[in-house]
Amino acid sequence: MEIVHKIGRRKTAVARAYVAKGKGNITINKRELNNYFTTGTLQYKVMQPLALTGNEKNFDITVNVFGGGVTGQAEAIRLAITRALVFIDEDYRTILKPEGLLTRDPRMVERKKFGQKKARKKYQFSKR
């Protein structure tokens, strides 16, 4: 098996995952997973598709991610890894699809409108 390249997005974060057979090393922007995502929740999000399919030690994953915040980046990486796993073995789709990992979350920041303070917040109205 050669290297599988897939892209995942969340908000403004874009992750490119390169998945190959290996020993379970995950490198994000040339840093280890534990150094890049310090909280357990974010590490769990990245590892979720691998844990569900039982492939924690089967693949070496290299990720380039930019844009967004840490949560958006973690979820973008999760989507990229999920897409790569489904590309490698189509049977994983039945495991990952019910968990909602194959769905691209479309929620984005609403734009600010002119004449308003923010997207929804408005300046105080004065009747007189």
C-alpha positions in Angstrom: 0.0 0.0 0.0 1.3 3.4 -0.9 0.6 6.7 0.8 -3.1 7.8 0.9 -3.7 11.6 0.8 -7.0 13.0 2.0 -8.2 16.5 3.0 -10.5 17.4 5.9 -12.0 20.8 6.7 -13.7 22.4 9.7 -14.6 26.1 10.0 -11.5 27.8 8.5 -9.1 24.9 9.3 -7.7 22.7 6.5 -5.9 19.5 7.2 -4.0 17.3 4.7 -3.5 13.8 6.0 -1.0 11.3 4.5 -1.7 7.8 5.8 0.8 4.9 5.2 1.4 1.5 6.8 3.5 1.8 9.9 3.7 1.6 13.7 1.1 4.2 14.8 3.1 7.4 14.7 1.1 10.6 14.3 3.0 13.7 13.3 1.2 17.1 13.0 3.1 20.0 11.4 6.4 18.1 12.2 5.5 17.7 15.9 4.2 14.7 17.8 0.5 14.5 18.5 1.0 14.9 22.3 3.1 18.1 21.7 0.7 19.7 19.2 -2.6 18.9 21.1 -1.9 19.1 24.8 -5.5 18.3 26.1 -6.8 14.8 26.2 -10.1 15.8 24.5 -8.3 17.1 21.4 -6.1 14.0 21.3 -9.2 11.8 21.6 -10.8 13.6 18.6 -7.8 12.9 16.4 -7.5 9.3 17.5 -11.3 8.6 17.3 -11.5 7.0 13.8 -8.4 4.9 14.5 -9.8 3.7 17.8 -13.2 2.8 16.4 -11.7 0.7 13.6 -8.9 -0.8 15.8 -6.0 0.7 13.8 -4.1 2.7 16.5 -0.8 0.8 15.8 -1.3 0.0 12.1 -0.7 3.3 10.3 1.8 6.2 10.3 0.0 9.5 9.8 1.6 12.8 8.8 -0.7 15.8 8.8 -0.2 19.4 7.6 -2.9 21.6 9.1 -3.4 25.4 9.0 -6.1 28.0 9.8 -8.7 28.1 12.5 -8.2 27.3 16.2 -7.1 24.1 17.9 -10.6 22.5 18.1 -11.3 23.3 14.4 -7.9 21.8 13.5 -8.5 18.7 15.5 -11.8 18.1 13.9 -10.4 18.8 10.4 -7.7 16.2 11.1 -10.3 13.7 12.3 -12.3 14.1 9.0 -9.1 13.7 6.9 -8.1 10.5 8.7 -11.6 9.1 8.5 -11.7 9.7 4.7 -8.3 8.0 4.3 -9.4 5.0 6.3 -12.6 4.6 4.2 -10.5 4.9 1.1 -8.2 2.1 2.4 -11.0 -0.2 3.4 -14.6 0.4 2.4 -15.9 -1.8 5.2 -14.9 0.9 7.7 -17.7 3.1 6.4 -20.3 1.0 8.3 -18.4 1.7 11.5 -17.6 5.4 11.0 -20.8 6.7 9.3 -23.1 6.1 12.3 -20.7 8.0 14.5 -21.0 11.0 12.2 -17.3 11.1 11.4 -17.8 11.2 7.6 -20.0 14.3 7.7 -18.3 17.6 6.9 -19.6 20.1 9.6 -20.9 23.0 7.5 -21.2 25.5 10.4 -19.1 28.6 9.6 -18.8 32.0 11.3 -21.6 34.3 10.1 -20.4 37.5 8.5 -20.6 40.9 10.1 -23.3 43.1 8.4 -22.8 46.8 7.8 -24.7 49.1 10.2 -24.3 46.6 13.0 -21.8 45.9 15.7 -21.4 42.2 14.9 -23.2 39.5 12.8 -26.4 39.7 14.9 -25.7 42.3 17.6 -26.9 45.8 16.7 -26.3 49.3 17.9 -28.6 50.5 20.7 -31.8 51.9 19.2 -32.8 55.4 20.4 -36.4 56.4 19.9 -35.9 60.1 20.8 
